[in-house]
Amino acid sequence: MSVAGRNTTSFAGNAKGAASSVSYYQRQYFNASSAVERLQERYDRLKEKCQPFLQELEHFPKLVEVFVKKVKELFSIKEAQGRKEREDRAAARK
């Protein structure tokens, strides 16, 4: 076989290899693309399901502030009662 014949065969082999590579990467691209679409749909459904929770989460800092305020009030009341009882015991001992 001449040099030109070998180059033609080599070129044809390379062309087939390139075509199969293109086909492979196209399949990979379409598989990845469809996977991304499925994930996007799942994300959108999850976001829709969580929307009420996310809206309530905006009010959470206010609720925490009210809760902490009430707890502080309860502790201060209990502390005042304990102080009064100690003072009453001390007065009764005198």
C-alpha positions as CSV (number, residue, x, y, z in Angstrom):
1,M,0.0,0.0,0.0
2,S,1.3,3.4,-0.9
3,V,1.8,6.3,1.6
4,A,-1.3,8.0,0.2
5,G,-3.4,4.9,0.7
6,R,-2.2,4.5,4.3
7,N,-3.0,8.2,5.0
8,T,-6.5,7.8,3.6
9,T,-7.1,4.7,5.7
10,S,-5.7,6.5,8.7
11,F,-7.9,9.5,8.0
12,A,-11.0,7.4,7.7
13,G,-10.2,5.7,11.0
14,N,-9.7,9.0,12.7
15,A,-12.9,10.3,11.2
16,K,-14.8,7.3,12.6
17,G,-13.1,7.7,15.9
18,A,-14.0,11.5,16.0
19,A,-17.6,10.7,15.0
20,S,-17.9,8.2,17.8
21,S,-16.3,10.7,20.3
22,V,-18.8,13.3,19.2
23,S,-21.6,10.9,19.6
24,Y,-20.4,9.9,23.1
25,Y,-20.1,13.5,24.3
26,Q,-23.5,14.3,22.8
27,R,-25.0,11.5,24.8
28,Q,-23.1,12.6,27.9
29,Y,-24.3,16.2,27.4
30,F,-28.0,15.2,27.0
31,N,-27.8,12.9,30.0
32,A,-26.3,15.6,32.1
33,S,-28.8,18.2,30.8
34,S,-31.8,16.0,31.6
35,A,-30.4,15.3,35.1
36,V,-30.1,19.0,35.7
37,E,-33.7,19.5,34.5
38,R,-34.9,16.8,36.9
39,L,-32.9,18.3,39.8
40,Q,-34.3,21.8,39.0
41,E,-37.9,20.4,39.0
42,R,-37.3,18.6,42.3
43,Y,-35.8,21.8,43.8
44,D,-38.8,23.8,42.6
45,R,-41.3,21.3,44.1
46,L,-39.3,21.3,47.4
47,K,-39.2,25.1,47.4
48,E,-42.9,25.3,46.8
49,K,-43.6,22.8,49.7
50,C,-41.3,24.8,52.0
51,Q,-42.7,28.2,51.2
52,P,-45.0,28.5,54.2
53,F,-42.1,27.5,56.5
54,L,-39.9,30.1,54.9
55,Q,-42.5,32.8,55.3
56,E,-42.9,32.0,58.9
57,L,-39.2,32.0,59.4
58,E,-39.2,35.7,58.6
59,H,-41.2,36.2,61.8
60,F,-39.0,34.0,63.9
61,P,-36.7,36.7,65.3
62,K,-39.7,38.5,66.7
63,L,-41.0,35.4,68.4
64,V,-37.6,34.7,69.9
65,E,-37.4,38.2,71.2
66,V,-40.9,37.9,72.9
67,F,-39.9,34.4,74.3
68,V,-36.6,35.7,75.8
69,K,-38.4,38.7,77.3
70,K,-41.0,36.4,78.9
71,V,-38.3,34.1,80.3
72,K,-36.4,37.0,81.7
73,E,-39.6,38.2,83.4
74,L,-40.2,34.8,84.9
75,F,-36.6,34.6,86.2
76,S,-36.8,38.1,87.6
77,I,-40.1,37.3,89.4
78,K,-38.7,34.1,90.8
79,E,-35.5,35.9,91.9
80,A,-37.6,38.6,93.6
81,Q,-39.7,36.0,95.4
82,G,-36.5,34.2,96.6
83,R,-35.1,37.5,97.7
84,K,-38.3,38.4,99.6
85,E,-38.4,35.0,101.3
86,R,-34.8,35.4,102.4
87,E,-35.5,38.8,103.8
88,D,-38.6,37.5,105.6
89,R,-36.6,34.7,107.1
90,A,-33.8,37.1,108.2
91,A,-36.5,39.4,109.7
92,A,-38.1,36.5,111.5
93,R,-34.7,35.5,113.0
94,K,-34.2,39.0,114.4
